[in-house]
Amino acid sequence: MKTGPSSPWKLCPMTQVEETKQMVKMLPILVATFIPRTIVAQVGTLFIKQGTTLERIMGPHFEIPLASLTAFTIIFMLISIVNYDGYLVPLARRYTNNP
């Protein structure tokens, strides 16, 4: 809505205002995923670096491949999600009386 003298620095279309509001609403998602994404990014380099110095031999004829060490992170996450949903959430619900 135009009121008073028009200046290109003070007036912008309604679509820009709405797009800016949508972008601002997405900032909490960006902030909430920053730490998990940092961890996931580090896993790729850290496990490979550790794997070069790790003794990966299991048994007389088997050696864990270096690139498959990152799979342990995914396996642990899957196990953690099952434990969280199966044990921790029901325990917290009973403790807080909040469904």
C-alpha positions as CSV (number, residue, x, y, z in Angstrom):
1,M,0.0,0.0,0.0
2,K,1.4,3.3,-1.0
3,T,1.2,6.1,1.5
4,G,3.3,9.2,1.2
5,P,6.3,9.9,-0.9
6,S,7.5,6.8,-2.8
7,S,11.1,5.8,-2.5
8,P,12.6,2.6,-4.0
9,W,14.3,1.9,-0.6
10,K,11.0,2.0,1.4
11,L,8.6,0.3,-1.0
12,C,8.6,-3.3,-2.0
13,P,6.0,-5.6,-3.6
14,M,3.7,-7.7,-1.5
15,T,5.3,-10.9,-2.9
16,Q,8.7,-10.0,-1.6
17,V,7.2,-9.4,1.9
18,E,5.5,-12.8,1.8
19,E,8.6,-14.6,0.5
20,T,10.7,-13.0,3.2
21,K,8.2,-14.1,5.9
22,Q,8.4,-17.7,4.5
23,M,12.2,-17.6,4.6
24,V,12.2,-16.4,8.2
25,K,9.8,-19.2,9.2
26,M,12.3,-21.7,7.9
27,L,15.2,-20.4,10.0
28,P,14.3,-22.6,13.1
29,I,14.6,-25.7,10.8
30,L,18.0,-24.6,9.7
31,V,19.1,-24.0,13.3
32,A,17.7,-27.3,14.5
33,T,19.5,-29.3,11.9
34,F,22.8,-27.6,12.1
35,I,24.3,-29.8,14.8
36,P,23.1,-33.2,13.4
37,R,24.4,-32.2,9.9
38,T,27.8,-31.2,11.4
39,I,28.0,-34.6,13.1
40,V,27.1,-36.5,9.9
41,A,29.6,-34.5,7.9
42,Q,32.4,-35.3,10.3
43,V,31.6,-39.0,10.3
44,G,32.7,-39.4,6.7
45,T,36.2,-38.0,7.3
46,L,36.7,-39.0,11.0
47,F,35.9,-42.7,10.5
48,I,38.1,-43.0,7.4
49,K,41.0,-41.2,9.3
50,Q,40.5,-43.5,12.3
51,G,40.2,-46.5,10.2
52,T,43.6,-46.1,8.7
53,T,45.2,-46.6,12.1
54,L,42.6,-49.1,13.4
55,E,43.3,-52.8,13.6
56,R,40.4,-54.0,11.4
57,I,41.3,-57.7,11.3
58,M,38.5,-60.0,12.5
59,G,39.6,-63.6,12.5
60,P,42.3,-65.2,10.4
61,H,40.9,-64.3,6.9
62,F,38.6,-61.3,7.3
63,E,39.4,-57.6,7.4
64,I,36.7,-54.9,7.7
65,P,36.9,-52.6,4.6
66,L,37.9,-49.1,5.5
67,A,34.9,-47.5,3.7
68,S,32.3,-49.6,5.5
69,L,33.2,-48.2,8.9
70,T,30.6,-45.4,8.3
71,A,27.9,-48.1,8.2
72,F,28.3,-48.5,11.9
73,T,27.0,-45.0,12.5
74,I,23.8,-45.8,10.6
75,I,23.4,-49.1,12.4
76,F,23.8,-47.3,15.7
77,M,21.3,-44.6,14.8
78,L,18.7,-47.3,13.8
79,I,19.2,-49.1,17.1
80,S,19.0,-45.8,19.0
81,I,15.7,-44.8,17.4
82,V,14.2,-48.2,18.3
83,N,15.4,-47.8,21.9
84,Y,14.2,-44.2,22.1
85,D,10.7,-45.0,20.8
86,G,10.4,-48.3,22.7
87,Y,11.8,-47.5,26.1
88,L,12.7,-43.8,26.7
89,V,9.4,-42.2,25.4
90,P,7.1,-44.5,27.4
91,L,9.2,-44.0,30.5
92,A,9.1,-40.2,30.1
93,R,5.3,-40.4,29.6
94,R,4.8,-42.4,32.8
95,Y,7.2,-40.1,34.7
96,T,5.6,-36.8,33.5
97,N,1.9,-38.1,33.1
98,N,1.9,-36.3,29.8
99,P,0.7,-38.4,26.8
